């Protein structure tokens, strides 16, 4: 696995595990967090490449906690992709809540 830190919004690979650990301990890894009803949508910088096999490193992750899509997860390579993915997950939650409200 490769370790990364953020410089602004840009991931930077680091080989020095102490440099990575120091940054990881204090770095701001939150891209966005949103609460919709009782559902939390969280998008964060992981600091570790979760790409298994070929392809761009997967360094960001969106997860949904609660609701119909509890434990939904997507991973991304860039900050901008992560922001878009977060917005998509928020819309997904809103749609499900709207459907429930329409059916009650």
Phi, psi and omega in degrees: 000144177258144180257144182224152169238170175255134168246100191070242178250009183257124175291142177228124179289136177232138179268337182277110184296329178290320176299314180298313182296320178297314179295315184299326181293326186239349184291149176276107184260357183279124173274304176204149171223134184224139175247124178233110187061229178265015184251135177251133174245124184231131176234124186224160170275127185277327181083353179226142178283118179260018176280121177252111184104207184281154174124174179296151177298141176259107192241349182235153182215136171251135174226150174250132179242113180100170178072190183294333183254027179310133179076009171304141183211136172221147178237153188220165181264331186234162176301313182298319176298321180296319178298314179297319179296323178296314179299319178299314180296321177297317178296322178300314179294315180300316179300315180296318179294320177296319177299316179297317180295323179291329183273357180258000000 
